Amino acid sequence: MNNSKQTFITAFALFSLFFGAGNLILPPFLGYNAGESWIWVTLGFAVSAVIIPILAIYGYARLQGTMLDFANKVSPVFAIIYSVLVYAISISLPSPRTASVTYEMAIQPYFDISSLWVSVIYFLLVLVFVLNRSKILNLVGKFLTPLIIIILLCIIGIGVFGETETLRTSIFENSFTEGILEGYQTFDAIGGVVVGGVIVISLTLQGTHTYIERKSIIAKAGLIAGLGLFIIYGGLIALGAMNSGTLNVENRTEFLTLLSTASLGAIGTSFLAVLVALACFTTAVGVVTGTSDFVKGLFSNSQLAYKITAILGCIIGVAVGQFNVGFIIDIALPALMFIYPITIVLILLNAIPKEYATKKVFQLVTLTAFVFSIPDFLQFFASEAFVTSIKSYIPLSKFSMGWVLPVILVFVLINLFSKRNKKSDLKIN
């Protein structure tokens, strides 16, 4: 297979990897709340939901390793702890959220059944597919994403180029940083760290491309996939903003359904709901399978460990998935505020030239990200006065970005200090 064809195949795989059904409900409502500042939230959302995840894939292309290798430069113990935390978060939040999205978009509007029963049935089916590792989902997935994209482009095109009212004033103090924080909720950076290695391994197993060719293919594919994600996300945010002056909604899934109905009618909306439900299901199966595989590897490829993890993952899915999407998004915030800064730092350090990302840089920069993300994590548990007193000393902390400047400062200082030491050693020699 020639490199150009392989590039487009890889680009489509990357797009499908990051374009989860849960992501559909975030951009429109973000645009709705941003109103006239929708461009700024689009740029912020693109940073955390497009650029960082694509850089994670590029980091894997350079590393040619596993998720443990991704964090191994900090320390082997840290790599294991970090990996366990990421998988625990993945199986506890984004996986159950797929059941909640399915219920609110595809079940609740048409059937009188409780969310608990839907969650039970949903994760029983997930468990069946995970234990049997069916290939049917891969075949279905190849058709799901293109169909959803076509429908979304129709919704965006009809909505954006139709008549629009005056846009509302943004409810955000800083629309750019709010866009970044909302991008956390896509879990795409974590997704890139969790399954990014799959793309690299798939290309390697083909045995037809050299290391340089694989890097080139993944880099170009990443740009194409990133552009596609940016167009879809930007279009959905713009669509939400252009309806901000006419609609009054408080629910993310309800808003997407209203926009779909306005563009495609009831039949089109029902069709989209079915596709979204199927896409949610494939995502849940992928997350539970990936987590079970990871635990299986920790226990010497124990099939029992795989089955126990799958069962526990589905039990957690039932327990959390019965709640509404908004609630799951809210309870995810503390975990995201804690793990996302560390994840972003690891992604960036794995993507930059190795001479600027030594073991010491990895250790101290990651430690800095951890320390300065603690106030953002504590704000959900400690008293407001206590957290505010800490944040008052940290730049950008009122936007939940207090870790950014310290990380940059530590990174620059370590590299300058290391460079100066190298020059001193050369003079002595």
N, C-alpha and C positions, 0 to 999 in steps of 0.2 A: 504494500500500500504506500503511495507516495505521501510526502510530508504534508502537502496542502490538504489532501483529503483527510488525513489523520488529524490535522489541526482543527478542522471543522467538526469532526466527530467528537474530539476531545472537548471542544468549546460547548457543544450541545450537552455533553455529559456533565460538564461543570455547571452549566445553566440549570439543568435538571436537579443537580445536587443541592444548589443553594435556593432554588425557587420552590420553597415549601408552601403548602396551601395556607398555613397560618400567617405567612408573610402578606397575603393578600389583604387581610383585614387591617393591617397597621398603616400603610401609606395613605389611603383615602381619609381616614379619621385624623391623621396628622395634618394633612392639607386643610381639612375642615377647621381645625383649631388654629392653624397658622394664618388662614385667610390671605390677606394681601402680602404677607411675608413668606409665601409658599416656596419661593425660590431659595431662600436661606435654609429652610428646613430640608429641602431637597438636597442641598449641598451637604448639610450635616448628616443626613440619613445615608447619603452615598459614601461618606467616610467610613462609617461603622458597618454598613450593610452591603457594600460593594467593594471598596478599595481594600480594606483590611482582610476580608475573606479571600479575595483573589491573591493578595500577598502571602496568605497562609499556604496556598497551593504552590506559589512560586518558591516559598521557603522549603517546602517538601521536595520540590524538583532539585534544588541545590543540595539538600541534605541526603536525599535518597535513603531515608530511614523510616522508622515507625514513630508513633506518638511519644513513646518513651524517649526516643532519640531527640525529639523536638525540645524537650526540657532537660535533657541529660547534662548539658553544660553547666547548669546551676548545681546539680548534684544528682546522683542516681536515686537517693531517697526522696528528694524533692520531686523528681520525675514521676515516681510511683504515686506519691501523695497527690500531686497535681492531676495525674491521669484518673485516679479513682474519684477525685472531686468532680472533674468534668463529666465523667460517665454517670456519676450519681445525680448531678444536676440535669443531665440530658434525659435520664430515664424518669426523673421526678417532675419535670416541668414541661419541656416542649413535647414530649411524647403524650402525656395526658391532655395537653392543650389541643391535640389533633382530635380527640374524642369530643371535646367541648365545642370546637369549631364545627365539627360534623353535626352535632346535635342542634346547634343554633341556626345553621344554614340549611341543612338537608332534612332534619327530622321535626323539630319543633313547629315550623310553619305549616306542616302538612299532617302530623299525627299527634294524637293525645297520649303521650307516653312520657314517663318521668326520665330525667337525665341520668338517674342512677341505673335504671334498667338498660338504657342505651349504652352507658359506660360498661356495664357488665357484659352485655352481648358483644360489644365492640372489642373488648380486650380478650374475651374468650376466643374470638376469631383471630385476633393478633397472635395469641399463644399457639393456636393450631398451625398458623403459617410459619411462626418462628421455629417451632419444634420440627416441622417437616421441611423447612428451608425450601419452600416451593419457588420454582422459577417463573411461575405464572405472573408474579408481581413485576418482574423485570420486563416481561412482554407487555403487560398493561401499561407500565410506566413510559414505554417508548411512544405510546399513543396519547397518554393523558396530558403530558406537558404541552405538546403542540396544539391540542384542542383548547386547553385553557388559555394559552397565549393568544390564539386566534380570537376567542371570545373576548378576552380582555382588551385586545387592540380595537375590537369593534366598540366595546363600551367606552373606551378612552376617546376614540375618534369621534363617535357620535356626540359624546358629552362635551368634550373640549371645544369642538368646532360648532356647537349649537349656541343658542342664545344664553347669555350669562347675566346675572344681576351684579350689583355692587358687592365686592368682596368684604367680608367682615374684618375688623381689626384683630390682629394676632392676640391670643390670650397669653402668649409666652413672653417672659422677660427677655430672653435671648433665644431667638428662633433657631440659630445655627446649632447651639449646644443641645437644645431640646431635640433637634433632628438626630444628633449623634446618639443621645441617650435612648431615643425610641428605636434606633437601629440596633441597640443591644438586644431588644426583645425579639429580633429575628433569629437570634442564636447562631447566625451565620458564621461569625468568627470562630465560635466553638465548633460548629459543623466543619469548618475548614481544617481545624486541628484534629478533630475526631476521624474524619474519613478522607482527608486530603491525600493521605498516602495511598489510597485505593487507586487513584488516577496514575500515580507514579508506578505502582506495582504492575498495573495493567499494561502500561507501555513497556515496562521492562520485560515482562513475561512474553511479549510478542517476539522479542529477540531480533527485531529488524531495524532498531534505531540505536545509534550511539548515545552516550551520555550527553554530548553537546546537542545532538538532534532532539533528544527528549526535553532538554531545557528550553530549546527554541520553540518546540511544539507547544509546551505547556504555557510559556510566556505569551505566545501569540493567541493561543486558545483562551487564556485568561483575559486578555484585552477584549476579545470578541464577546465572551460571556459577560464580562463586566459592563460592556456597552449595552448589551441586551437587557441586563438587570436594571441599569440606570434609566433606560428608556421606559421600561414598564413601571418602575417605582416612580419616576418623575411624572409620568402620565397619570398615574393613580393619585399622586399628591396634588397635581394641578386640577384634576377632576374634583377632588374633595374640596379644594379651595374655591373653585368656581360655583360650587353649590352651597358654600358657607353662608351666603346671604339669603337663601331661600328656604333651607331645611333646618329643622330643629331636632337634633338627635343626640343621644348620649351613649349609644351602643355601637361598637365597631362593626360587628357582623350585620346588625340591622342597617347600618349606613351603606355597606357594600351591597346589600340586597336591594335597597332603595335605588341606588345608582344603576344597578343592573336592570331592574324593572323599568326604570325610566328610559333606558337605552334599547333594551331587547324585548321588553314585555314579560309577561308571566311565564310563558313557555321557555324563553331564553334563560330566565333566572332559574327555573327549575332544572334545566339542563346543566347550568353552571354549578348548581348546588350538588348535583350527583357527581360531577367531575371532581369538585373540591373534596367531597367525601371520600372518593376513591384515592385521591392524591394524599389526603390526610392519613388514610389507612396504610398506604405504602410507606409513608414517612415513619409512622409508629412501628411498623414491622422492622424497618431499617435500623431505628434507634435501639429497639430491644435486642435485635440480633447482634448489632455491633457491640453493645454492652455485654451481652452474654459471651460473645467471642473473646472479649478482653479479659473477663473474669476466668474463663476457661483456660486462657493462656497463663494466667497467674498461678493456676493450680495444675500445672503439668498436663495441659490439654485434657482435663477431666470432663467427660460428657455429663457427669452428675452435676458439676459446678455450672455447666452451661444451662441445664434444665432448671436447676434451682433459681439461678439468676433470672431466667426467662419468666418463671412463675412469679417471683417476687416483683419483677418489673411490671407485670400485668396487674398484680394486686395493687401496687402503687398507682398504676394507671386508672384503675377503677375508683380508688379512693379520691384522687385529685381530679380526674376527668369528669366527675359528676357536677363540678362547680362551673359557673359561667366563665366565659373567656376573660372578662374584665377582672374577676377575682384572681384567676391564675396569673394574669399579667402583673397584678399588684403584688402577689406573694413571691413572684420571681425577682422583684427588684432588689431585695437585699443580697441574694445570691449573685445576681448579675453585677451589682456594684462592687462586689468582692472579687469575683473571678475574672471579669472582663478586662480591667486594667492589666492584670498579670498576663492574660492571654494575648492582648494587643502587643505588649512589650515583647513577649516570646516570639510572636509572629514577625515583628519588625526586626528583631535581632537575628532571626534566622534568614531574613530576606536581604539584609545588607552585606557588603563585603566582609569576609572573615577577619580582616586586619582590624576592623573597628568593633568586632564582636568577639572579643577574647573571653575566656572562661571568667576572668575577673569582672569584665563588663556585664556578662550574663548574671553573675551572682549579685553584684551591687545594684544594678539597675532593676532587677526583678525584686530585690529586697525593698528598694525605694518605692516601687509601684505598690507592693504589699502594704507597707507602713502607711503611705499616704492615701490608700483606699479605705483604711479602717474607719475614718470619720464618716464617710459616705455609707458604710455598712452599719455603723452604730446609730445613725440617725433614725433607723427604724425600730430601735430597741431602747436606747438611752433617752434621758430627758432632753428636751429641745434646748434648754439653757446650757446644758453641759456640752452638747455637740456644737452649738453656735459659738461658744467660747473658744473651742478648739479651732473651728473653721475660720474664725476671724483673723487668724495668723497665717492662713494658707491662701495664696492667690488662686483665683478661679474656683475656690471650693464652694462658693454659693451656687455655682452651676454644676456641682458634682464632678468637677474636673480638676480637683485639687492635686491629683497625682501627676498631671501632665508636665508642669514646669519643673518640679523636682526631678522627675525622670530625665528630662532633657538636660538639666544642669549636671546631674551626676554622670550621665553618658559623656557629655563634652569634657568635663573635668578629668574623668578617668583616662580618656583617650589622649588628652593634652599631656597629662602627667606621664603616661606610658611612653608617649612620643619623646618627651624630654629626657626620660631615663635612657631610652635607646640611643639618643644623640650623645648623652654623657658617656655611655659605655663605649661608643665608637671612638670618642676623643681619647679615652683612657687607653684603649687598645692601639 
